[in-house]
Amino acid sequence: MLLDTCALLWLAQGSHNLSKSARARLAAATLVYVSAISAFEIGLKYRSGRLALPTPPAEWFAAVVAHHALAVHPLDWEVCLAATELPLIHRDPCDRFIIATAKHLGLPVVTADPNFTGYGIEIIS
């Protein structure tokens, strides 16, 4: 499965905001991905003052990935181009990269964002 940026933040905070079903699926998963774009999005939110973190974003992201044994999927050219070809249901560029990554890898996405549902991917909310 693939974590949306909000799901990554919730997981890092102890997963209290994740549904019981999402927590169970995460616990049972053998591999959980996060997109590299989530690091970018977290860095932007931190720099703008919209996100408080206990450490700088690079340190925080690396620690969360290691602690939860997440795999970071890079933004390769296939995912980048696929994000441009998605219907304009969702206009947030970071989320479009996450959606394109999920479609490319054939993974469900852990998200609370209802805009993801229009892309033909499984949503774990």
N, CA, C and O atoms as a DFTB+ gen file, in Angstrom:
500 C
 N C O
     1  1       0.837      -1.173       0.000
     2  2       0.000       0.000       0.000
     3  2       0.882       1.236       0.000
     4  3       2.082       1.160       0.265
     5  1       0.274       2.368      -0.300
     6  2       0.981       3.643      -0.398
     7  2       0.310       4.648       0.526
     8  3      -0.915       4.772       0.537
     9  1       1.105       5.354       1.288
    10  2       0.564       6.350       2.205
    11  2       0.471       7.712       1.532
    12  3       1.425       8.165       0.898
    13  1      -0.672       8.358       1.669
    14  2      -0.806       9.763       1.336
    15  2      -0.006      10.540       2.392
    16  3       0.285      10.000       3.459
    17  1       0.346      11.772       2.112
    18  2       1.150      12.555       3.053
    19  2       0.445      12.704       4.398
    20  3       1.090      12.610       5.442
    21  1      -0.849      12.930       4.390
    22  2      -1.581      13.042       5.667
    23  2      -1.533      11.731       6.441
    24  3      -1.386      11.738       7.663
    25  1      -1.656      10.617       5.745
    26  2      -1.575       9.315       6.411
    27  2      -0.190       9.094       7.000
    28  3      -0.065       8.510       8.077
    29  1       0.848       9.550       6.316
    30  2       2.203       9.455       6.853
    31  2       2.325      10.276       8.134
    32  3       2.902       9.812       9.118
    33  1       1.792      11.472       8.125
    34  2       1.829      12.315       9.325
    35  2       1.060      11.665      10.470
    36  3       1.514      11.684      11.614
    37  1      -0.101      11.093      10.165
    38  2      -0.890      10.428      11.195
    39  2      -0.165       9.208      11.743
    40  3      -0.184       8.970      12.950
    41  1       0.466       8.440      10.881
    42  2       1.231       7.275      11.321
    43  2       2.357       7.710      12.253
    44  3       2.597       7.077      13.281
    45  1       3.040       8.782      11.897
    46  2       4.144       9.289      12.712
    47  2       3.665       9.793      14.069
    48  3       4.411       9.756      15.047
    49  1       2.426      10.261      14.127
    50  2       1.862      10.789      15.376
    51  2       1.217       9.704      16.233
    52  3       0.604      10.005      17.257
    53  1       1.349       8.465      15.828
    54  2       0.787       7.381      16.619
    55  2      -0.441       6.744      16.009
    56  3      -1.053       5.880      16.637
    57  1      -0.814       7.128      14.836
    58  2      -1.897       6.556      14.027
    59  2      -3.295       6.677      14.640
    60  3      -4.201       5.949      14.237
    61  1      -3.487       7.573      15.597
    62  2      -4.810       7.743      16.208
    63  2      -5.838       8.273      15.220
    64  3      -7.030       8.006      15.376
    65  1      -5.409       9.017      14.210
    66  2      -6.335       9.562      13.223
    67  2      -6.640       8.588      12.085
    68  3      -7.517       8.851      11.262
    69  1      -5.926       7.475      12.035
    70  2      -6.206       6.449      11.035
    71  2      -7.348       5.572      11.521
    72  3      -7.470       5.306      12.717
    73  1      -8.178       5.127      10.601
    74  2      -9.294       4.258      10.982
    75  2      -8.759       2.929      11.515
    76  3      -7.606       2.565      11.281
    77  1      -9.612       2.223      12.229
    78  2      -9.247       0.902      12.743
    79  2      -8.885      -0.028      11.595
    80  3      -7.929      -0.798      11.684
    81  1      -9.660       0.051      10.512
    82  2      -9.403      -0.771       9.339
    83  2      -8.044      -0.432       8.709
    84  3      -7.285      -1.333       8.351
    85  1      -7.742       0.849       8.576
    86  2      -6.455       1.261       8.001
    87  2      -5.296       0.802       8.887
    88  3      -4.274       0.338       8.381
    89  1      -5.449       0.928      10.197
    90  2      -4.390       0.474      11.118
    91  2      -4.172      -1.030      10.992
    92  3      -3.034      -1.498      11.013
    93  1      -5.263      -1.786      10.861
    94  2      -5.145      -3.241      10.730
    95  2      -4.446      -3.612       9.419
    96  3      -3.590      -4.496       9.401
    97  1      -4.804      -2.947       8.338
    98  2      -4.168      -3.241       7.047
    99  2      -2.704      -2.853       7.053
   100  3      -1.878      -3.556       6.471
   101  1      -2.366      -1.744       7.703
   102  2      -0.963      -1.343       7.809
   103  2      -0.172      -2.364       8.611
   104  3       0.951      -2.715       8.247
   105  1      -0.758      -2.838       9.700
   106  2      -0.072      -3.814      10.544
   107  2       0.157      -5.130       9.810
   108  3       1.156      -5.808      10.049
   109  1      -0.758      -5.492       8.922
   110  2      -0.658      -6.763       8.198
   111  2       0.188      -6.663       6.924
   112  3       0.585      -7.687       6.367
   113  1       0.462      -5.460       6.466
   114  2       1.172      -5.283       5.194
   115  2       2.637      -5.694       5.309
   116  3       3.302      -5.420       6.308
   117  1       3.116      -6.350       4.275
   118  2       4.530      -6.733       4.256
   119  2       5.413      -5.591       3.756
   120  3       6.605      -5.539       4.060
   121  1       4.817      -4.679       2.988
   122  2       5.570      -3.545       2.465
   123  2       4.637      -2.351       2.340
   124  3       3.563      -2.449       1.746
   125  1       5.054      -1.225       2.903
   126  2       4.280       0.011       2.826
   127  2       5.178       1.070       2.203
   128  3       6.308       1.288       2.642
   129  1       4.653       1.722       1.172
   130  2       5.393       2.759       0.467
   131  2       4.942       4.153       0.885
   132  3       3.819       4.360       1.344
   133  1       5.838       5.079       0.711
   134  2       5.534       6.500       0.763
   135  2       6.218       7.101      -0.461
   136  3       7.328       6.704      -0.815
   137  1       5.565       8.044      -1.094
   138  2       6.147       8.686      -2.272
   139  2       7.179       9.723      -1.844
   140  3       7.025      10.376      -0.811
   141  1       8.223       9.868      -2.637
   142  2       9.230      10.893      -2.368
   143  2       8.604      12.287      -2.351
   144  3       9.122      13.190      -1.694
   145  1       7.496      12.469      -3.068
   146  2       6.847      13.781      -3.083
   147  2       6.326      14.155      -1.703
   148  3       6.152      15.340      -1.418
   149  1       6.073      13.177      -0.840
   150  2       5.622      13.487       0.516
   151  2       6.704      14.226       1.300
   152  3       6.391      15.082       2.128
   153  1       7.962      13.907       1.047
   154  2       9.056      14.639       1.700
   155  2       9.028      16.101       1.259
   156  3       9.197      17.004       2.078
   157  1       8.819      16.326      -0.020
   158  2       8.712      17.675      -0.565
   159  2       7.543      18.426       0.075
   160  3       7.693      19.568       0.509
   161  1       6.387      17.778       0.130
   162  2       5.187      18.403       0.682
   163  2       5.370      18.736       2.164
   164  3       4.962      19.806       2.615
   165  1       5.970      17.839       2.907
   166  2       6.223      18.082       4.327
   167  2       7.203      19.243       4.496
   168  3       7.017      20.099       5.361
   169  1       8.241      19.269       3.669
   170  2       9.194      20.374       3.724
   171  2       8.537      21.713       3.441
   172  3       8.823      22.701       4.118
   173  1       7.656      21.758       2.445
   174  2       6.947      23.002       2.133
   175  2       6.066      23.457       3.289
   176  3       6.068      24.633       3.653
   177  1       5.317      22.527       3.863
   178  2       4.426      22.871       4.972
   179  2       5.223      23.350       6.191
   180  3       4.809      24.279       6.886
   181  1       6.345      22.722       6.436
   182  2       7.214      23.110       7.555
   183  2       7.750      24.528       7.334
   184  3       7.682      25.368       8.232
   185  1       8.278      24.788       6.144
   186  2       8.874      26.096       5.831
   187  2       7.847      27.223       5.878
   188  3       8.177      28.360       6.216
   189  1       6.603      26.901       5.535
   190  2       5.557      27.929       5.532
   191  2       4.957      28.146       6.921
   192  3       4.151      29.056       7.113
   193  1       5.344      27.315       7.889
   194  2       4.811      27.443       9.240
   195  2       3.494      26.716       9.451
   196  3       2.877      26.852      10.507
   197  1       3.050      25.940       8.456
   198  2       1.788      25.204       8.580
   199  2       1.952      23.823       9.199
   200  3       0.972      23.110       9.412
   201  1       3.205      23.446       9.488
   202  2       3.472      22.139      10.085
   203  2       4.616      22.270      11.074
   204  3       5.710      22.712      10.724
   205  1       4.355      21.885      12.299
   206  2       5.405      21.871      13.322
   207  2       5.970      20.457      13.420
   208  3       5.222      19.482      13.491
   209  1       7.282      20.358      13.422
   210  2       7.968      19.079      13.576
   211  2       8.999      19.198      14.691
   212  3       9.519      20.287      14.936
   213  1       9.300      18.103      15.363
   214  2      10.285      18.158      16.455
   215  2      11.728      18.313      15.959
   216  3      12.611      18.706      16.722
   217  1      11.964      18.003      14.681
   218  2      13.295      18.107      14.082
   219  2      13.127      18.667      12.668
   220  3      12.005      18.710      12.165
   221  1      14.199      19.091      12.021
   222  2      14.077      19.564      10.639
   223  2      13.488      18.463       9.738
   224  3      13.651      17.277      10.024
   225  1      12.806      18.857       8.656
   226  2      12.103      17.893       7.812
   227  2      12.948      16.716       7.326
   228  3      12.474      15.581       7.351
   229  1      14.161      16.949       6.894
   230  2      14.984      15.840       6.385
   231  2      15.248      14.811       7.477
   232  3      15.165      13.606       7.240
   233  1      15.559      15.287       8.652
   234  2      15.816      14.388       9.785
   235  2      14.533      13.668      10.203
   236  3      14.543      12.464      10.458
   237  1      13.436      14.411      10.270
   238  2      12.149      13.841      10.667
   239  2      11.723      12.756       9.673
   240  3      11.354      11.652      10.074
   241  1      11.775      13.076       8.374
   242  2      11.338      12.136       7.345
   243  2      12.158      10.857       7.403
   244  3      11.601       9.760       7.378
   245  1      13.472      10.989       7.480
   246  2      14.345       9.810       7.535
   247  2      14.039       8.959       8.768
   248  3      14.017       7.731       8.686
   249  1      13.808       9.598       9.889
   250  2      13.517       8.867      11.130
   251  2      12.183       8.129      11.041
   252  3      12.084       6.983      11.478
   253  1      11.163       8.768      10.484
   254  2       9.843       8.139      10.367
   255  2       9.901       6.964       9.391
   256  3       9.337       5.903       9.661
   257  1      10.575       7.149       8.272
   258  2      10.721       6.062       7.296
   259  2      11.432       4.870       7.930
   260  3      11.008       3.728       7.755
   261  1      12.505       5.129       8.661
   262  2      13.258       4.042       9.300
   263  2      12.433       3.377      10.406
   264  3      12.370       2.150      10.485
   265  1      11.807       4.184      11.251
   266  2      11.049       3.643      12.384
   267  2       9.900       2.743      11.932
   268  3       9.631       1.717      12.557
   269  1       9.228       3.120      10.861
   270  2       8.070       2.350      10.384
   271  2       8.419       1.406       9.228
   272  3       7.531       0.796       8.632
   273  1       9.702       1.290       8.917
   274  2      10.186       0.401       7.850
   275  2       9.451       0.639       6.531
   276  3       9.022      -0.302       5.864
   277  1       9.318       1.899       6.176
   278  2       8.643       2.274       4.938
   279  2       9.624       2.239       3.772
   280  3      10.828       2.415       3.955
   281  1       9.106       2.013       2.594
   282  2       9.905       2.093       1.370
   283  2       9.536       3.402       0.677
   284  3       8.356       3.697       0.487
   285  1      10.532       4.175       0.305
   286  2      10.283       5.440      -0.383
   287  2      10.352       5.191      -1.892
   288  3      11.373       4.753      -2.421
   289  1       9.238       5.482      -2.567
   290  2       9.231       5.321      -4.019
   291  2       9.648       6.643      -4.653
   292  3       9.056       7.686      -4.377
   293  1      10.677       6.593      -5.509
   294  2      11.157       7.826      -6.139
   295  2      10.195       8.335      -7.213
   296  3       9.327       7.608      -7.697
   297  1      10.377       9.594      -7.562
   298  2       9.622      10.159      -8.676
   299  2      10.424       9.938      -9.946
   300  3      11.281      10.749     -10.298
   301  1      10.147       8.849     -10.627
   302  2      10.845       8.596     -11.887
   303  2      10.051       9.240     -13.027
   304  3       8.948       9.744     -12.817
   305  1      10.611       9.219     -14.209
   306  2       9.976       9.902     -15.336
   307  2       8.615       9.315     -15.675
   308  3       7.729      10.034     -16.137
   309  1       8.438       8.008     -15.448
   310  2       7.147       7.388     -15.762
   311  2       6.042       7.919     -14.857
   312  3       4.942       8.225     -15.317
   313  1       6.343       8.024     -13.576
   314  2       5.357       8.545     -12.629
   315  2       5.094      10.026     -12.904
   316  3       3.949      10.476     -12.860
   317  1       6.154      10.777     -13.186
   318  2       5.995      12.208     -13.455
   319  2       5.102      12.452     -14.671
   320  3       4.212      13.302     -14.628
   321  1       5.335      11.720     -15.738
   322  2       4.491      11.880     -16.923
   323  2       3.074      11.367     -16.677
   324  3       2.105      11.971     -17.137
   325  1       2.954      10.267     -15.962
   326  2       1.623       9.724     -15.663
   327  2       0.797      10.728     -14.854
   328  3      -0.417      10.814     -15.040
   329  1       1.431      11.480     -13.969
   330  2       0.724      12.485     -13.167
   331  2       0.135      13.578     -14.057
   332  3      -0.916      14.135     -13.744
   333  1       0.809      13.884     -15.164
   334  2       0.296      14.920     -16.072
   335  2      -0.869      14.417     -16.912
   336  3      -1.640      15.214     -17.446
   337  1      -1.000      13.104     -17.033
   338  2      -2.036      12.517     -17.872
   339  2      -3.317      12.165     -17.107
   340  3      -4.303      11.737     -17.707
   341  1      -3.299      12.344     -15.800
   342  2      -4.489      12.043     -15.005
   343  2      -5.595      13.052     -15.290
   344  3      -5.314      14.218     -15.567
   345  1      -6.847      12.615     -15.224
   346  2      -7.949      13.574     -15.334
   347  2      -7.836      14.623     -14.224
   348  3      -7.281      14.346     -13.161
   349  1      -8.354      15.802     -14.469
   350  2      -8.218      16.902     -13.504
   351  2      -9.252      16.845     -12.375
   352  3      -9.845      17.862     -12.013
   353  1      -9.455      15.664     -11.835
   354  2     -10.347      15.508     -10.678
   355  2      -9.697      16.162      -9.466
   356  3     -10.351      16.859      -8.690
   357  1      -8.423      15.928      -9.322
   358  2      -7.655      16.464      -8.188
   359  2      -6.601      17.398      -8.760
   360  3      -5.842      17.011      -9.648
   361  1      -6.551      18.607      -8.264
   362  2      -5.632      19.593      -8.825
   363  2      -4.366      19.768      -8.004
   364  3      -3.450      20.461      -8.449
   365  1      -4.277      19.165      -6.820
   366  2      -3.075      19.275      -5.999
   367  2      -1.955      18.469      -6.653
   368  3      -2.069      17.249      -6.766
   369  1      -0.875      19.124      -7.085
   370  2       0.180      18.395      -7.798
   371  2       0.820      17.286      -6.960
   372  3       1.151      16.230      -7.498
   373  1       0.998      17.500      -5.675
   374  2       1.609      16.459      -4.840
   375  2       0.721      15.222      -4.797
   376  3       1.210      14.098      -4.909
   377  1      -0.571      15.428      -4.635
   378  2      -1.493      14.293      -4.613
   379  2      -1.551      13.602      -5.970
   380  3      -1.724      12.385      -6.034
   381  1      -1.411      14.350      -7.041
   382  2      -1.408      13.740      -8.372
   383  2      -0.200      12.816      -8.536
   384  3      -0.311      11.770      -9.175
   385  1       0.953      13.186      -7.969
   386  2       2.120      12.302      -7.998
   387  2       1.853      11.032      -7.187
   388  3       2.242       9.938      -7.595
   389  1       1.196      11.179      -6.053
   390  2       0.873      10.013      -5.216
   391  2      -0.100       9.089      -5.953
   392  3       0.070       7.870      -5.945
   393  1      -1.106       9.665      -6.581
   394  2      -2.074       8.876      -7.349
   395  2      -1.378       8.160      -8.508
   396  3      -1.615       6.975      -8.741
   397  1      -0.531       8.875      -9.224
   398  2       0.194       8.265     -10.348
   399  2       1.099       7.135      -9.867
   400  3       1.228       6.113     -10.540
   401  1       1.723       7.314      -8.711
   402  2       2.575       6.264      -8.140
   403  2       1.735       5.040      -7.805
   404  3       2.132       3.913      -8.103
   405  1       0.574       5.255      -7.187
   406  2      -0.306       4.137      -6.826
   407  2      -0.759       3.378      -8.067
   408  3      -0.781       2.147      -8.072
   409  1      -1.116       4.102      -9.110
   410  2      -1.547       3.454     -10.356
   411  2      -0.380       2.699     -10.990
   412  3      -0.556       1.582     -11.476
   413  1       0.794       3.295     -10.985
   414  2       1.991       2.679     -11.579
   415  2       2.361       1.372     -10.872
   416  3       2.736       0.389     -11.512
   417  1       2.248       1.380      -9.542
   418  2       2.620       0.199      -8.757
   419  2       1.444      -0.740      -8.503
   420  3       1.640      -1.850      -8.010
   421  1       0.234      -0.314      -8.830
   422  2      -0.952      -1.131      -8.574
   423  2      -1.244      -1.282      -7.092
   424  3      -1.592      -2.365      -6.622
   425  1      -1.098      -0.176      -6.355
   426  2      -1.258      -0.216      -4.899
   427  2      -2.475       0.582      -4.442
   428  3      -2.850       1.568      -5.075
   429  1      -3.091       0.151      -3.338
   430  2      -4.110       0.989      -2.710
   431  2      -3.434       2.146      -1.980
   432  3      -2.259       2.065      -1.623
   433  1      -4.188       3.223      -1.761
   434  2      -3.662       4.404      -1.074
   435  2      -4.393       4.593       0.245
   436  3      -5.621       4.538       0.302
   437  1      -3.623       4.817       1.306
   438  2      -4.188       5.172       2.600
   439  2      -4.353       6.688       2.594
   440  3      -3.372       7.431       2.600
   441  1      -5.613       7.139       2.582
   442  2      -5.907       8.568       2.528
   443  2      -7.311       8.834       3.049
   444  3      -8.176       7.959       3.030
   445  1      -7.515      10.047       3.508
   446  2      -8.857      10.493       3.883
   447  2      -9.393      11.465       2.840
   448  3     -10.487      12.004       3.002
   449  1      -8.640      11.690       1.784
   450  2      -9.002      12.650       0.747
   451  2     -10.015      12.029      -0.218
   452  3      -9.675      11.086      -0.932
   453  1     -11.248      12.535      -0.256
   454  2     -12.270      11.953      -1.133
   455  2     -11.972      12.150      -2.618
   456  3     -12.556      11.455      -3.450
   457  1     -11.090      13.069      -2.971
   458  2     -10.770      13.308      -4.379
   459  2     -10.009      12.154      -5.022
   460  3      -9.949      12.065      -6.248
   461  1      -9.427      11.268      -4.213
   462  2      -8.677      10.131      -4.753
   463  2      -9.595       9.084      -5.378
   464  3      -9.163       8.312      -6.234
   465  1     -10.847       9.055      -4.959
   466  2     -11.752       7.979      -5.379
   467  2     -12.058       7.977      -6.870
   468  3     -12.442       6.939      -7.408
   469  1     -11.902       9.085      -7.544
   470  2     -12.232       9.162      -8.957
   471  2     -11.166       8.630      -9.895
   472  3     -11.300       8.772     -11.110
   473  1     -10.118       8.027      -9.375
   474  2      -9.001       7.598     -10.204
   475  2      -8.881       6.088     -10.389
   476  3      -7.886       5.614     -10.937
   477  1      -9.868       5.336      -9.945
   478  2      -9.849       3.899     -10.176
   479  2      -8.805       3.156      -9.369
   480  3      -8.330       2.102      -9.791
   481  1      -8.443       3.686      -8.220
   482  2      -7.516       3.002      -7.328
   483  2      -8.250       2.682      -6.027
   484  3      -9.208       3.360      -5.657
   485  1      -7.790       1.654      -5.352
   486  2      -8.389       1.293      -4.074
   487  2      -7.972       2.324      -3.028
   488  3      -6.805       2.706      -2.943
   489  1      -8.934       2.760      -2.248
   490  2      -8.687       3.725      -1.181
   491  2      -8.892       3.034       0.160
   492  3      -9.890       2.348       0.380
   493  1      -7.935       3.227       1.040
   494  2      -8.044       2.744       2.417
   495  2      -8.186       3.991       3.269
   496  3      -7.242       4.766       3.416
   497  1      -9.369       4.177       3.828
   498  2      -9.603       5.404       4.602
   499  2      -9.858       5.102       6.058
   500  3     -10.074       6.020       6.851
